[in-house]
Amino acid sequence: MQDIDQAYKALGIDPDRQKTVGDEEIIGIYRSRWSSSGPTGRSDLKVALRTLGNARSSRPMLDAAADSKYSLISVCSIH
């Protein structure tokens, strides 16, 4: 399992902000980074989001990390 600080860093979030950044903002960052990442990067992002979702007991974050279909839809809808 990934360290919580490492998970924040993988998403480009300063670990010092973990108490002030909301779940929806984290999901937004995840989705934004997903669209510009390759397969390895996407896997790392998914692990990071799942790690934070577990640490924060956030069902929306866990659902976003588990939903690969959404990731494809979000990429298509951005373009």
Helices and strands as residue ranges (DSSP letters): H 4-10, G 15-17, H 23-35, H 39-56, H 59-66, H 68-78
